[in-house]
Amino acid sequence: MPSTNHVLRDPLDGSLASTASGPRAGKLARLDGATYPAAVTRAAATFAAVLTVAAAVTAALAPFFS
């Protein structure tokens, strides 16, 4: 059976991925010609979406590691 450290590490990995993907989405939006408020909105939406998916995956896998 896998270690429970993996379940404890998943939220951290998710927050790191969302922290990295948010600014990248904002930069891509600016390169695409979006205004600054629109780019910030896209970055925030991407940050929230990645964090939500990471939380859902962690919640789904937690019963298998407890």
C-alpha positions as CSV (number, residue, x, y, z in Angstrom):
1,M,0.0,0.0,0.0
2,P,1.4,3.5,-0.8
3,S,2.5,5.8,1.8
4,T,0.1,8.4,3.2
5,N,2.8,11.0,2.5
6,H,1.6,11.1,-1.1
7,V,-1.9,12.2,0.0
8,L,-0.5,14.8,2.3
9,R,1.8,16.1,-0.5
10,D,-1.0,16.4,-3.2
11,P,-2.5,19.6,-1.9
12,L,1.0,21.2,-1.8
13,D,1.6,20.1,-5.4
14,G,-1.7,21.5,-6.4
15,S,-1.1,24.8,-4.8
16,L,2.3,25.0,-6.5
17,A,0.8,24.1,-9.9
18,S,-1.9,26.7,-9.5
19,T,0.6,29.3,-8.4
20,A,2.7,28.6,-11.5
21,S,-0.2,28.4,-13.9
22,G,-2.0,31.6,-12.9
23,P,0.7,34.1,-13.9
24,R,1.4,32.1,-17.1
25,A,-2.2,32.4,-18.1
26,G,-2.2,36.1,-17.4
27,K,1.0,36.5,-19.5
28,L,-0.5,34.5,-22.4
29,A,-3.7,36.7,-22.2
30,R,-1.6,39.9,-22.4
31,L,0.4,38.5,-25.4
32,D,-3.0,37.7,-27.0
33,G,-3.9,41.4,-26.7
34,A,-6.2,41.2,-23.7
35,T,-6.5,44.3,-21.5
36,Y,-4.8,44.2,-18.1
37,P,-8.1,43.6,-16.2
38,A,-9.1,40.8,-18.5
39,A,-5.6,39.2,-18.1
40,V,-5.9,39.3,-14.4
41,T,-9.4,37.8,-14.6
42,R,-8.0,34.9,-16.7
43,A,-5.1,34.4,-14.4
44,A,-7.4,34.3,-11.4
45,A,-9.8,31.8,-13.1
46,T,-6.9,29.6,-14.0
47,F,-5.5,29.7,-10.5
48,A,-8.9,28.8,-9.1
49,A,-9.5,26.0,-11.6
50,V,-6.2,24.3,-11.0
51,L,-6.6,24.5,-7.3
52,T,-10.1,23.1,-7.5
53,V,-9.0,20.1,-9.6
54,A,-6.1,19.4,-7.2
55,A,-8.5,19.5,-4.2
56,A,-11.0,17.2,-6.0
57,V,-8.3,14.7,-6.9
58,T,-6.9,14.7,-3.3
59,A,-10.4,14.2,-1.9
60,A,-11.1,11.4,-4.3
61,L,-7.8,9.6,-3.6
62,A,-7.8,10.1,0.2
63,P,-9.9,7.1,1.1
64,F,-7.5,4.8,-0.7
65,F,-4.6,5.9,1.4
66,S,-6.2,6.1,4.8
